[in-house]
């Protein structure tokens, strides 16, 4: 089975126009419709770096993991 991908926009009246479709005349085909996401999450490199550093800053400083675990348990369980 051959597969072709066309990126098109559905018109307001629900019509989908596929370019170069005439070469498939008189052939049976299957149509799959996949919707693209409406919103795209965009982040700048600076924001990504800041988020990474905020999350991992204590870990990257070389703190003693056992001490940090003990501190966490003290805070959580008193």
C-alpha positions in Angstrom: 0.0 0.0 0.0 1.3 3.4 -0.9 0.9 6.4 1.4 0.9 10.1 0.6 0.8 13.0 3.0 -0.9 16.3 2.1 -1.1 19.3 4.5 -4.3 21.1 3.7 -6.9 23.3 5.5 -10.5 22.3 5.7 -12.6 25.1 4.2 -15.5 26.8 6.1 -18.0 24.7 4.1 -16.2 21.5 5.1 -14.5 20.9 1.8 -11.0 19.5 1.7 -9.0 20.1 -1.5 -6.1 17.8 -2.1 -3.5 18.9 -4.6 -2.6 16.7 -7.5 -5.4 14.2 -6.7 -6.3 13.6 -10.4 -3.6 10.9 -10.7 -5.7 8.8 -8.3 -8.9 8.9 -10.5 -10.9 5.7 -10.5 -8.9 4.2 -7.6 -10.3 3.2 -4.2 -8.6 5.1 -1.4 -8.8 5.4 2.4 -8.7 8.9 4.0 -7.4 9.6 7.5 -7.8 13.0 9.1 -5.4 14.0 11.8 -5.9 17.4 13.5 -2.9 19.5 14.3 -2.6 20.9 17.8 -4.2 24.4 18.1 -1.6 25.9 20.4 2.1 25.6 20.3 4.1 25.9 23.5 7.0 28.2 22.7 9.8 28.8 25.0 12.9 30.8 24.6 16.3 29.4 25.3 16.8 31.7 28.2 13.6 30.6 29.8 14.4 27.0 29.4 17.8 27.5 31.0 16.3 29.4 33.9 13.7 26.6 34.5 16.4 24.0 34.4 18.6 25.8 36.8 15.7 26.5 39.2 14.9 22.9 39.3 18.4 21.4 39.6 20.4 24.3 41.2 20.8 22.6 44.6 21.7 19.3 43.0 24.3 20.9 40.7 26.0 22.8 43.5 27.4 19.5 44.8 25.4 19.3 48.0 25.6 16.1 50.0 22.7 14.0 48.9 22.4 12.2 52.3 22.3 15.5 54.1 19.6 16.8 51.8 17.6 13.6 52.2 17.8 14.0 56.0 16.8 17.6 55.8 13.8 16.8 53.6 12.6 14.0 56.0 13.0 16.3 59.0 10.9 19.0 57.3 8.3 16.5 56.1 7.9 14.4 59.3 9.1 16.8 62.0 
